[in-house]
Amino acid sequence: MSSETTLELYKRYATEQDKYVYFLLAAAGAGIGFVVQRTDCALLTWPQCAAGLAVFLWGLSFWSGCRHIRARLLTVYNNMTLNQLYNGSHPMQPPAELLEAIVANTNASFEKATRRAARSGRWQFAFLVTGAIALVVWRFWDMYERTFPHKA
């Protein structure tokens, strides 16, 4: 496979991954908005705890998605820096005797950011799904409370 094809596939993958992350961010935001709208002027009852949990989990999903994006940006920056260092075009190109140490440090930062991006992406999805489960629990619990009201 040619290097142009490989580069094009990488670009396509990165674009699709970005769309996926932003879709999950939008889904978390929409879920939070839905619960806030549905609980407007609602009395505090036990079923509302499940709704609060859903909002909390979606907030964590949103936060994880933002961390994922920041980590991905850092990997791109580190890649750009490594490329400049190897090509000798870095604005603050170090002397040859320091280059190896700086490249090793940049590589370590790159690997750390890559792991963080992957971990944040997994947590973003997990929190989103768990929040959706909490939403379903809230709705069923609320329906149960309205169907079989407790007598005081």
N, C-alpha and C positions, 0 to 999 in steps of 0.2 A: 504494500500500500504506500502511495507516495506521501511525502511530508505535507503537501498541500491538502490532500484528502484527510489526513490525520488532524491537521489544524482545523479544517472545516468541521469535522465531526466533533472536535473538542469545543469549538465555538457553539455549535448547535446544542450540545449537551449542557453547556453552561447557561445558555439562554433558556432552555427548557427547565433547568433546575431553578433558575431565578423565578420563572413564572410560577412554578410549584410553590416556592417559598412565599411569594406574594399572595398566591391564592389562599394558602393556609393563614396568613396574616389577616386577609380580608374575612375569611370564615370566622376566625376568632373575634374580630371586631364586630361582625354582624351578630354573632351569638351573644356577645355582651350587650349590644344594643337591643336585641330582642328581649332578653331577660329584664333589662332596665325598663323597657316599655311595658312589658307584661306585669311588672310588679309595681308600677306607678300607683301610688295611693293605696297599696295593699297593706293589710295588717300583718304584723310580724307573727307568723305561725311556724310550726315545725317544718312543713313542706318548703317554706322559704329558705331554710338552711341548705337544702339541696340546690336551690337556685343560686344561693350565695356561693356554694362550692363550685358550681358550674362557671360562674363569673370569675372566681379566683383561678380556676384551672385554665380558663381561656386567657386570662391575664398572663399566667405563666407561659402559655403557648405563644402569646404575642411577644413576650420578653425573650423567649428562646429563639423565636424567629429573627428578632432584631440582633441578638447575639450571633446567630448563624450568619446573617448578612455582614456584620462587622468582621467576623472571622474570615469569611470568604474574601472580603476586600483586603484584609491583611495578607492573605495568601497571594492575591494578585500583585499587591505592592512588593512583597518579598520576591516573587518571581521576576518582576520588572527589575528590582535591584540586583538580583543575581545575574540576570541577563546583561545589565549594564556593566557589572563588575567583570564578568567573563569577557565582554567585548572591549573593555578598557574605555568605555564611554560614560562612566559614572561621573557626575559633576564634582564629586570629591574622591576621585579615584585614589586609592591608597597605594603606597609603594608596594612593589612585588613581594617583599618579605612579610608584609602584613596581610596581603590579600588572602592567603589561605585561612588565617584565623578569622577574618571578617566573613569570608564565605561560609565557614563552618558555623559561625554564630547566626548568620542569616538563614542557613539551612535548618538549624535547630528551631529558629523562630517560625519558619515555614511549616515544619512538621507539627509544631505545637498548635499553630493556627488551623492546620488541616484537621487535626484530631478534634479541636474545639468546634469547628464548623460541623463536622460529622455528628458529634455528640449533641450539639444544639439542635441540629436538624431532626435527630431522633426524638429528642425531648419535645420539640415543637409539635410533632405529630402525635406523640403519646398524650400530651396534655390536652390537645384539641379533642381527641377521641374520648378521653376520660371525662372531659367537660360535657361532651355530648351525651354520654351515659348518665352523668349527673342530671342533665336537663330532662332526660326521659324519666328518671326516678322522680324528679320534682313534679313532672306533669302527672304521672300515675298516682303519686302520693296526694297531690292536690285533688285529683278526681275522686280518690277514695275518701278523703276528708269531706268532700261535698256530697258524696253519695251516702255515706254513713256518718252523719254528724254526731259528735259526742254530745251527750246530754249532761248539762251541768246540774 
